[in-house]
Amino acid sequence: MRYSMRLMNALAALALCLGLTTQAYAQTGRISGQVTDPAGQPLPGVNVIVAGTTLGAATNSEGRFLLPSVPAGARVVEVSMVGFQRFQRAVDLAAGQEMVLDVQLVEDVLQSDGVI
């Protein structure tokens, strides 16, 4: 009898944990995309962050990025790289949504003059 009671308690705790995990996942979305230069060439090593969070990624060799667990709601995505103007876009991400955000950075003439 005690064994079955412990087993039921363990199963109930497991079900609760799985439910919380599923609920937490349902409260997030994904943002992915590609960052290119003015000529349309992919830019590797670009920083992409969600302002006000610790979420961020760098673009890969094809200029692509993925932010997998972004909290749902109004967010600001910031894209930056030395030699280019900082890009910011406000987005409204729904729970479970997969948003594609392609960005073309503009060269920063004043900033690139100082790069040697």
Number of C-alpha atoms within 10 A of each C-alpha: 6 7 8 9 10 11 12 12 12 12 12 12 12 12 12 12 12 12 12 12 11 11 11 13 16 16 17 19 20 19 20 15 15 20 26 19 15 11 9 11 12 20 20 18 18 24 17 23 19 21 14 9 11 9 15 18 18 20 20 16 12 14 20 20 25 18 19 15 17 24 21 19 14 10 17 16 18 16 24 18 18 13 17 19 16 15 15 16 12 12 15 12 20 18 18 16 16 16 16 13 15 15 19 18 22 15 16 14 11 11 12 12 9 8 8 4
